[in-house]
Amino acid sequence: MPVKIIEGTPSAYAYPLLIKQLLHMPLAVAPEREITYQGKIRHDYRALRERIGRLAGALAGLGIEPGMTVAMMDWDSHRYLEAFFAVPMMGAILQTVNVRLNAGQILYTLNHAGAEVLLVNREFFPLLSSIAERLESVRAFVLIDDERGPPEGPVTFAGEYETLLAAADPAYVFEDFDENAQATVFYTTGTTGLPKGVRFSHRQLVLHTLGLAASTGTAVAGVSMRADDVYMPITPMFHVHAWGYPYVATLFGLKQVYPGRYVPGSLLKLIVGERVTYSHCVPSIMQMLLSHPDSASYDLSGWKVLIGGSALSEALARAAMKRGIEVVTGYGMSETCPVVTIAHPGAEDARAPFEDQVRLRCKTGLPLPLVDARVVTPEMVDVPRDGTTTGEIVLRAPWLTQDYLHAPQASEKLWAGGYLHTQDIGHVDARGFLKITDRIKDVIKTAGEWISSLQLEDILNSHEAVLESAVIGLPDEKWGERPVALVALKPGYAGKVSEHDIRAYAAHLIEVAHVSRHGILLQVRFVDDLIKTSMGKLNKRAMRVRMVQKTGFRGQNLERTEDR
């Protein structure tokens, strides 16, 4: 028999999953809760709703209609939060522009997305000047300026953000439409090739918000989110909607703090001054905050931080936890909206020895509700849940991007066999905790055996002198590839430890840890800093290229198939 479809009464409201629906709860239960920008500008949720209406009205006055794209170039701000809602709620598409890309890449993404209106912070005028004449679709510019200066610059502006909002009607009517309508687009920051457009619908963003809310709201330990938390993102709002957390914080009606540009001293002041209790960031940001000269004078105890973007090392987790910071790992990618797993400890884990807690929090985590996460062989056969057998992590969830914008071949490769292929290698244990051991493109093959670069980095980062490290595989005529560690030392340790000292330390731990025996071939090279992507992730491909150029290797092509 065919399935039975509920037709419903003609007068019943179908309730499409639209971003505007996320505003009902905070306006009902926390209308006076505060939203602040740098501790200087403050308003409540009633004002947020009014400003969302005014922004939509201002954009409509500039000719924006459903299906058109509005691009945003700003630091993390209350304005960005308003755009997160107003633009999609109009039926238009919000393009969050990665301002850390180079000018050519930004020009490409704006043209590729077909942006028609560009909201741009005055700080980016030099960049805008270099690309303005080559913008193909932008027909109106809106100035964003904290100082409220006149709209003068490299282009003719339609107006200044606050002036346009003041003149607009707050009673803009946000009509219903299909929940599968596109809401946002942004561009991946891969190490090779042109950026790829990743887009999400209203339905996907609402379900991701509910999935995160269910996961964080029901956690008994770790980074649980409660109605009395104070939220501040330290992941850029231009990158995967700041991991979706501004939507969750708004749904819960939390006090929200937006820091603008990330300056370590200012971030520490905001965390303490605004009593921030919930954030998320990449490991390099946490390292930067903990190593800041004034860090020890700030009480960070009780601060809950989700760490993602790249692996949370045990050394960094240990350092944070000793400061009283609740850190856990979250995992996802641009294509997954992004969060699909979080390493929430259970009630029983709170009684475990400290080092066991450190290891648990550095795992990739448990799947969020509605996430189908598998670890499979190349033949798509599930590996045993033994915590050791590795395979590729593949995913299904209702919020995963369905395709790349204007890139059908790349989209088919991403979704080969009906599962999203993460290109991450890992294993799963009996409790269901995933643990990524490496990226497919970063696994080092030595003498026919795979070595995890992440495991070696964990060992190196535990040395008291090491600030951070990156392990890469370099071509070797005897071994095929040899692991080489690029190590940045903490301030004050230069000249006090040698590359031999670090290698000997690592070699001892390799012998006692569950690491390939060929890890003993590890070489160590000191560097001033490590090459990173615009999102602060280690750019191992660029580091391999630089090291090969330095060593003058003339053998096999350094670029792996997975890098292209």
C-alpha positions as CSV (number, residue, x, y, z in Angstrom):
1,M,0.0,0.0,0.0
2,P,1.2,3.6,-0.6
3,V,2.1,5.7,2.3
4,K,-0.7,8.0,3.6
5,I,-0.2,11.7,3.4
6,I,-1.8,14.0,5.9
7,E,-3.7,16.6,3.9
8,G,-4.6,18.8,6.8
9,T,-7.5,21.1,7.2
10,P,-7.5,24.0,4.7
11,S,-7.3,26.6,7.5
12,A,-4.3,24.9,9.2
13,Y,-1.0,26.8,9.2
14,A,1.7,24.6,7.5
15,Y,4.5,26.3,9.5
16,P,7.4,26.4,7.0
17,L,10.9,26.1,8.6
18,L,12.0,29.6,7.9
19,I,14.7,31.6,9.7
20,K,12.1,34.1,11.0
21,Q,10.6,31.4,13.2
22,L,13.7,31.4,15.3
23,L,12.7,34.9,16.7
24,H,9.5,33.8,18.4
25,M,11.0,32.3,21.5
26,P,13.4,35.1,22.4
27,L,10.8,37.8,21.8
28,A,8.4,35.9,24.0
29,V,10.7,35.0,26.9
30,A,13.7,37.3,26.8
31,P,12.8,40.5,25.0
32,E,14.9,42.7,27.3
33,R,18.1,40.5,27.1
34,E,21.1,42.4,25.8
35,I,23.0,42.3,22.6
36,T,26.3,44.3,22.7
37,Y,29.0,45.3,20.2
38,Q,32.4,45.6,21.8
39,G,30.7,46.7,25.0
40,K,30.0,50.1,23.4
41,I,26.7,49.6,21.6
42,R,23.9,47.9,23.4
43,H,20.3,47.1,22.6
44,D,17.7,44.4,23.4
45,Y,15.8,41.8,21.4
46,R,12.9,44.1,20.8
47,A,15.4,46.5,19.2
48,L,16.9,43.6,17.3
49,R,13.6,42.7,15.7
50,E,13.0,46.4,14.8
51,R,16.4,46.7,13.3
52,I,15.9,43.5,11.2
53,G,12.7,45.1,9.8
54,R,14.5,48.4,9.1
55,L,17.4,46.6,7.3
56,A,15.0,44.6,5.2
57,G,13.1,47.8,4.3
58,A,16.4,49.6,3.4
59,L,17.5,46.8,1.2
60,A,14.1,46.7,-0.5
61,G,14.5,50.4,-1.2
62,L,17.8,49.5,-3.0
63,G,15.9,47.1,-5.2
64,I,16.6,43.8,-3.4
65,E,13.9,41.2,-4.1
66,P,13.5,37.5,-3.4
67,G,16.3,35.4,-5.0
68,M,18.8,38.3,-5.2
69,T,22.1,38.2,-3.3
70,V,23.3,40.7,-0.7
71,A,27.0,40.4,0.3
72,M,28.5,41.5,3.6
73,M,32.0,42.5,4.4
74,D,32.3,43.3,8.1
75,W,33.9,42.1,11.4
76,D,31.8,40.2,13.9
77,S,29.1,42.7,14.9
78,H,25.5,43.3,15.8
79,R,25.1,44.4,12.1
80,Y,26.1,40.9,11.0
81,L,23.6,39.3,13.3
82,E,20.9,41.6,11.8
83,A,21.9,40.5,8.3
84,F,21.8,36.8,9.3
85,F,18.1,37.3,9.8
86,A,16.9,40.2,7.6
87,V,18.4,39.1,4.3
88,P,17.1,35.5,4.3
89,M,13.8,36.5,5.8
90,M,13.2,38.7,2.8
91,G,13.7,35.7,0.6
92,A,17.0,37.1,-0.6
93,I,20.4,35.3,-0.2
94,L,23.1,36.5,2.2
95,Q,26.7,36.1,1.0
96,T,29.1,36.2,3.9
97,V,32.4,37.3,2.3
98,N,35.6,35.9,3.7
99,V,37.6,39.1,4.2
100,R,40.8,37.2,4.9
101,L,41.0,36.0,1.3
102,N,43.1,37.9,-1.1
103,A,41.6,40.5,-3.4
104,G,41.4,38.2,-6.4
105,Q,39.6,35.5,-4.5
106,I,37.1,38.0,-3.0
107,L,36.5,39.4,-6.5
108,Y,35.9,35.9,-7.8
109,T,33.4,35.0,-5.0
110,L,31.4,38.2,-5.4
111,N,31.1,37.8,-9.2
112,H,30.4,34.0,-9.0
113,A,27.6,34.5,-6.4
114,G,26.1,37.4,-8.4
115,A,26.0,39.8,-5.5
116,E,23.9,42.9,-6.3
117,V,24.3,44.9,-3.1
118,L,27.5,45.0,-1.0
119,L,27.6,46.1,2.6
120,V,31.2,47.0,3.3
121,N,33.1,48.2,6.4
122,R,35.3,51.2,5.9
123,E,38.3,49.2,7.0
124,F,38.1,47.3,3.7
125,F,38.3,50.3,1.4
126,P,41.8,49.5,0.2
127,L,40.6,46.0,-0.8
128,L,37.5,47.4,-2.4
129,S,39.5,50.0,-4.4
130,S,41.5,47.2,-6.0
131,I,38.5,45.2,-7.2
132,A,35.6,47.8,-7.7
133,E,36.0,48.3,-11.4
134,R,35.9,44.5,-12.0
135,L,32.8,43.8,-10.0
136,E,30.3,42.4,-12.5
137,S,26.9,42.4,-10.7
138,V,27.2,44.7,-7.7
139,R,25.0,47.8,-8.4
140,A,24.7,49.4,-4.9
141,F,27.1,49.8,-2.0
142,V,26.3,50.5,1.6
143,L,28.9,51.9,4.0
144,I,29.5,50.3,7.4
145,D,31.4,52.7,9.7
146,D,31.8,52.5,13.5
147,E,32.6,56.2,13.5
148,R,29.5,57.2,11.4
149,G,31.6,59.2,8.9
150,P,30.4,60.4,5.5
151,P,29.9,57.8,2.8
152,E,33.0,58.7,0.8
153,G,35.4,56.1,-0.6
154,P,36.4,54.2,-3.7
155,V,32.8,53.8,-4.9
156,T,29.6,55.8,-4.8
157,F,27.6,54.7,-1.8
158,A,23.8,54.5,-1.6
159,G,24.2,55.5,2.0
160,E,25.6,54.7,5.4
161,Y,24.2,51.6,7.3
162,E,22.7,53.4,10.4
163,T,21.4,56.3,8.3
164,L,19.6,54.0,6.0
165,L,18.1,52.0,8.9
166,A,16.9,55.2,10.6
167,A,15.1,56.2,7.5
168,A,13.5,52.8,6.9
169,D,10.1,51.5,8.1
170,P,10.6,48.9,10.9
171,A,7.2,47.3,10.0
172,Y,8.5,45.3,7.0
173,V,6.3,42.3,6.4
174,F,8.2,39.1,6.1
175,E,6.0,36.8,4.0
176,D,6.0,33.0,4.1
177,F,7.7,31.1,1.2
178,D,9.1,27.6,0.5
179,E,11.4,26.5,3.4
180,N,13.8,25.0,0.8
181,A,14.6,28.5,-0.6
182,Q,18.3,29.3,-0.5
183,A,19.2,31.5,2.5
184,T,23.0,31.9,2.4
185,V,26.1,31.3,0.4
186,F,29.8,31.5,1.3
187,Y,33.0,30.1,-0.2
188,T,35.3,27.4,1.0
189,T,39.0,28.2,1.5
190,G,40.7,25.2,0.1
191,T,44.5,25.0,-0.3
192,T,44.2,24.7,-4.1
193,G,42.0,25.9,-6.9
194,L,39.2,28.5,-6.9
195,P,37.0,28.8,-3.8
196,K,33.8,26.7,-4.0
197,G,30.4,28.2,-3.2
198,V,28.6,26.4,-0.4
199,R,24.9,27.2,0.1
200,F,22.2,26.4,2.6
201,S,18.4,26.7,2.7
202,H,16.1,28.0,5.4
203,R,15.1,24.4,6.3
204,Q,18.7,23.3,6.6
205,L,19.7,26.3,8.8
206,V,16.6,25.9,11.1
207,L,17.2,22.1,11.5
208,H,20.9,22.7,12.2
209,T,20.0,25.3,14.8
210,L,17.6,22.8,16.5
211,G,20.2,20.0,16.3
212,L,22.8,22.2,18.0
213,A,20.2,23.3,20.5
214,A,19.3,19.7,21.4
215,S,22.9,18.6,21.7
216,T,24.1,21.5,23.8
217,G,20.9,21.9,25.7
218,T,20.9,18.3,26.9
219,A,24.6,18.0,27.7
220,V,25.3,17.1,31.3
221,A,28.9,18.4,31.2
222,G,31.4,20.1,29.0
223,V,29.9,22.9,26.9
224,S,26.3,22.7,27.7
225,M,24.3,25.9,26.8
226,R,21.8,27.3,29.3
227,A,19.4,30.2,29.2
228,D,21.6,32.2,31.5
229,D,24.8,31.9,29.4
230,V,26.5,34.9,27.8
231,Y,27.6,34.1,24.3
232,M,30.5,35.5,22.3
233,P,31.7,34.1,19.0
234,I,35.4,33.9,18.3
235,T,34.9,32.2,14.9
236,P,34.2,34.7,12.1
237,M,30.6,35.2,11.2
238,F,31.6,35.1,7.5
239,H,32.6,31.4,8.0
240,V,29.7,28.9,8.0
241,H,27.5,31.4,10.0
242,A,30.0,31.4,12.9
243,W,29.3,27.7,13.1
244,G,25.6,28.3,13.4
245,Y,25.8,29.5,17.0
246,P,24.4,33.0,16.6
247,Y,21.2,31.4,15.5
248,V,21.2,29.1,18.5
249,A,22.0,32.0,20.9
250,T,19.2,34.0,19.4
251,L,16.8,31.1,19.7
252,F,17.6,30.7,23.4
253,G,17.4,34.5,23.9
254,L,21.0,34.7,25.4
255,K,22.9,37.8,26.1
256,Q,25.2,38.2,23.0
257,V,28.6,39.9,22.8
258,Y,30.1,40.7,19.4
259,P,33.8,41.6,19.5
260,G,34.6,43.1,16.1
261,R,38.1,42.4,14.9
262,Y,39.9,39.7,17.0
263,V,42.5,41.4,19.2
264,P,43.7,39.1,22.0
265,G,43.8,41.8,24.7
266,S,40.3,43.1,23.8
267,L,38.9,39.6,23.7
268,L,40.2,38.8,27.2
269,K,38.7,42.1,28.4
270,L,35.3,41.3,26.9
271,I,35.3,37.8,28.2
272,V,35.8,39.0,31.8
273,G,34.0,42.4,31.6
274,E,30.9,41.1,29.9
275,R,31.0,37.8,31.9
276,V,31.1,35.7,28.7
277,T,30.4,32.0,29.5
278,Y,30.1,30.4,26.0
279,S,32.3,30.7,22.9
280,H,33.8,28.7,20.1
281,C,37.1,29.1,18.3
282,V,39.9,27.3,16.4
283,P,42.9,26.0,18.4
284,S,45.2,28.8,17.3
285,I,42.8,31.4,18.9
286,M,42.8,29.6,22.2
287,Q,46.6,29.2,22.1
288,M,46.8,33.0,21.4
289,L,44.6,33.9,24.4
290,L,46.4,31.5,26.8
291,S,49.8,32.8,25.7
292,H,49.0,36.5,25.8
293,P,51.3,38.4,28.2
294,D,48.4,39.5,30.3
295,S,46.4,36.2,30.2
296,A,47.2,35.1,33.7
297,S,45.6,38.2,35.1
298,Y,42.2,37.3,33.7
299,D,40.0,34.7,35.5
300,L,38.7,32.4,32.7
301,S,37.3,29.8,35.0
302,G,33.8,28.6,34.0
303,W,34.3,29.8,30.4
304,K,32.9,27.1,28.0
305,V,34.5,26.8,24.6
306,L,33.9,24.5,21.7
307,I,37.1,24.0,19.7
308,G,36.9,23.1,16.0
309,G,38.4,23.9,12.6
310,S,41.4,21.6,13.3
311,A,42.4,19.1,16.0
312,L,42.4,20.1,19.6
313,S,45.7,18.8,20.9
314,E,45.9,17.2,24.4
315,A,48.5,19.7,25.4
316,L,46.2,22.7,24.6
317,A,43.2,21.0,26.2
318,R,45.3,20.4,29.3
319,A,46.5,24.0,29.5
320,A,43.0,25.3,29.1
321,M,41.4,23.0,31.6
322,K,44.1,23.9,34.2
323,R,42.8,27.5,33.8
324,G,39.3,26.3,34.6
325,I,38.1,26.5,31.0
326,E,35.6,23.9,29.9
327,V,36.9,22.9,26.4
328,V,35.6,20.1,24.1
329,T,36.0,19.3,20.5
330,G,33.4,20.0,17.9
331,Y,33.6,18.7,14.3
332,G,32.3,19.6,11.0
333,M,33.2,21.2,7.6
334,S,32.0,24.1,5.5
335,E,29.8,21.6,3.6
336,T,28.1,20.3,6.8
337,C,26.7,23.7,8.1
338,P,29.1,22.8,10.0
339,V,28.6,21.0,13.3
340,V,27.9,17.3,13.2
341,T,29.6,16.0,16.3
342,I,30.6,17.3,19.8
343,A,32.7,15.5,22.4
344,H,30.3,16.1,25.3
345,P,31.4,14.1,28.4
346,G,28.9,12.0,30.2
347,A,28.1,12.3,33.9
348,E,30.4,9.4,34.7
349,D,33.3,11.1,32.9
350,A,33.4,13.9,35.5
351,R,34.7,11.3,38.0
352,A,37.4,10.0,35.6
353,P,41.1,10.8,36.2
354,F,42.2,14.2,34.7
355,E,44.2,12.8,31.9
356,D,41.3,10.5,30.8
357,Q,39.1,13.6,30.7
358,V,41.7,15.4,28.5
359,R,41.7,12.5,26.0
360,L,37.9,12.3,25.9
361,R,37.5,16.0,25.2
362,C,40.0,15.8,22.3
363,K,38.0,13.1,20.6
364,T,36.0,14.2,17.5
365,G,32.8,13.5,19.5
366,L,29.3,12.0,19.4
367,P,27.0,12.7,16.5
368,L,24.3,15.4,17.0
369,P,20.6,14.3,16.8
370,L,19.6,13.4,13.2
371,V,23.2,12.8,12.1
372,D,24.0,9.5,10.4
373,A,27.8,9.2,10.8
374,R,29.6,6.2,9.5
375,V,33.3,5.1,9.4
376,V,33.8,3.0,6.3
377,T,36.3,1.2,4.0
378,P,36.7,2.3,0.4
379,E,34.0,-0.2,-0.4
380,M,31.6,1.6,2.0
381,V,31.7,-1.2,4.6
382,D,31.4,-0.1,8.2
383,V,34.6,-0.7,10.2
384,P,34.3,-2.3,13.7
385,R,33.5,0.0,16.6
386,D,36.7,-0.9,18.4
387,G,38.4,2.5,18.7
388,T,41.3,1.4,16.5
389,T,40.2,0.3,13.0
390,T,40.2,3.4,10.7
391,G,38.2,4.4,7.7
392,E,36.7,7.5,6.0
393,I,34.0,9.4,7.9
394,V,30.9,9.7,5.7
395,L,27.7,11.6,6.7
396,R,24.1,12.1,6.2
397,A,22.1,14.9,8.0
398,P,19.2,17.1,7.0
399,W,21.5,20.2,7.0
400,L,24.4,19.1,4.8
401,T,24.8,21.2,1.7
402,Q,23.2,19.5,-1.3
403,D,25.7,20.9,-3.9
404,Y,28.4,23.4,-4.7
405,L,27.2,26.5,-6.5
406,H,27.6,26.1,-10.3
407,A,29.9,23.0,-9.8
408,P,28.0,19.8,-10.7
409,Q,31.1,17.5,-11.0
410,A,32.5,18.6,-7.6
411,S,29.1,18.1,-6.1
412,E,28.8,14.6,-7.4
413,K,32.2,13.7,-6.0
414,L,31.2,15.1,-2.6
415,W,28.1,13.0,-2.6
416,A,29.4,9.8,-4.2
417,G,27.1,6.9,-3.2
418,G,24.6,9.1,-1.5
419,Y,26.8,9.9,1.5
420,L,28.8,13.1,2.0
421,H,32.5,12.2,1.9
422,T,34.5,14.2,4.5
423,Q,38.0,13.0,3.3
424,D,38.7,12.6,7.0
425,I,40.1,9.3,8.4
426,G,39.1,8.1,11.8
427,H,37.7,5.4,14.0
428,V,34.7,4.9,16.3
429,D,34.7,3.3,19.8
430,A,32.1,1.2,21.5
431,R,30.5,4.4,23.1
432,G,30.0,5.9,19.6
433,F,32.8,8.5,20.0
434,L,34.4,9.4,16.7
435,K,38.1,10.2,16.6
436,I,39.7,11.7,13.5
437,T,43.3,10.4,13.0
438,D,44.1,12.4,9.9
439,R,43.0,13.9,6.6
440,I,43.3,11.6,3.7
441,K,45.6,14.1,2.0
442,D,47.8,14.5,5.2
443,V,48.4,10.8,6.1
444,I,52.0,10.0,5.6
445,K,52.9,6.7,3.9
446,T,56.3,5.4,5.1
447,A,57.6,2.0,4.0
448,G,54.1,1.0,3.0
449,E,52.6,1.9,6.4
450,W,50.3,4.8,7.2
451,I,51.4,7.3,9.9
452,S,49.0,9.8,11.5
453,S,50.4,13.3,11.4
454,L,47.9,14.3,14.1
455,Q,49.2,11.7,16.5
456,L,52.7,12.9,16.0
457,E,51.6,16.5,16.5
458,D,49.9,15.6,19.8
459,I,53.2,14.2,21.0
460,L,55.3,17.2,19.9
461,N,52.8,19.7,21.4
462,S,53.1,18.1,24.8
463,H,56.7,19.3,25.1
464,E,57.0,22.3,27.3
465,A,58.9,24.3,24.8
466,V,56.6,23.7,21.8
467,L,54.0,26.4,20.9
468,E,52.6,24.5,18.0
469,S,53.7,22.0,15.3
470,A,52.8,20.6,11.9
471,V,53.9,17.2,10.7
472,I,54.1,16.8,6.9
473,G,55.3,14.0,4.7
474,L,58.2,14.8,2.4
475,P,59.4,12.5,-0.5
476,D,62.1,10.2,0.5
477,E,64.0,7.9,-1.9
478,K,64.3,5.1,0.6
479,W,61.0,5.3,2.6
480,G,58.7,6.8,0.0
481,E,57.8,9.5,2.5
482,R,59.4,10.6,5.7
483,P,57.6,12.5,8.5
484,V,59.0,16.0,9.1
485,A,57.9,18.2,12.0
486,L,57.8,21.9,11.6
487,V,58.0,23.3,15.2
488,A,57.4,26.8,16.5
489,L,58.8,27.3,19.9
490,K,57.2,29.3,22.8
491,P,58.8,32.7,23.6
492,G,62.0,32.4,25.6
493,Y,62.9,28.8,24.5
494,A,64.9,29.7,21.3
495,G,68.5,28.6,21.9
496,K,67.5,26.6,25.0
497,V,66.3,23.5,23.2
498,S,67.6,21.9,20.0
499,E,65.9,20.1,17.2
500,H,67.7,17.0,18.5
501,D,66.1,17.5,21.9
502,I,62.6,17.7,20.5
503,R,63.2,14.7,18.3
504,A,64.5,12.6,21.2
505,Y,61.5,13.5,23.3
506,A,59.1,12.6,20.5
507,A,61.0,9.3,19.7
508,H,60.6,8.2,23.4
509,L,56.9,8.8,23.4
510,I,56.4,7.2,19.9
511,E,57.9,4.0,21.4
512,V,55.3,3.8,24.2
513,A,52.3,5.3,22.4
514,H,50.0,3.6,19.8
515,V,51.9,5.2,16.9
516,S,53.4,3.5,13.8
517,R,56.9,2.3,14.5
518,H,58.0,4.3,11.5
519,G,57.2,7.4,13.3
520,I,60.7,7.1,14.8
521,L,61.9,8.4,11.4
522,L,60.5,11.8,12.4
523,Q,62.8,14.8,11.6
524,V,62.4,18.1,13.3
525,R,62.9,21.6,11.9
526,F,62.4,24.9,13.8
527,V,60.3,27.6,12.1
528,D,59.3,31.1,13.1
529,D,55.6,30.4,12.3
530,L,53.4,27.9,10.5
531,I,51.6,28.6,7.3
532,K,47.8,28.7,7.8
533,T,44.7,29.2,5.8
534,S,42.5,32.3,6.1
535,M,40.6,30.4,8.8
536,G,43.6,29.7,10.9
537,K,43.9,26.0,9.9
538,L,47.3,24.5,9.2
539,N,48.1,24.7,5.4
540,K,50.1,21.6,5.1
541,R,50.2,21.6,1.3
542,A,51.8,25.0,1.4
543,M,54.3,23.9,4.0
544,R,55.2,20.8,1.9
545,V,55.8,23.0,-1.1
546,R,58.0,25.4,1.0
547,M,60.0,22.6,2.5
548,V,60.7,20.9,-0.8
549,Q,61.9,24.3,-2.3
550,K,64.2,24.7,0.7
551,T,65.7,21.2,0.4
552,G,65.9,21.3,-3.4
553,F,64.2,17.9,-3.8
554,R,63.9,16.9,-7.5
555,G,62.1,13.6,-7.2
556,Q,58.4,12.8,-7.5
557,N,55.8,15.5,-7.8
558,L,55.1,16.8,-4.4
559,E,51.4,17.5,-5.0
560,R,49.3,14.6,-4.0
561,T,46.1,13.7,-5.9
562,E,44.0,14.8,-3.0
563,D,45.6,18.2,-3.0
564,R,44.4,19.1,-6.5
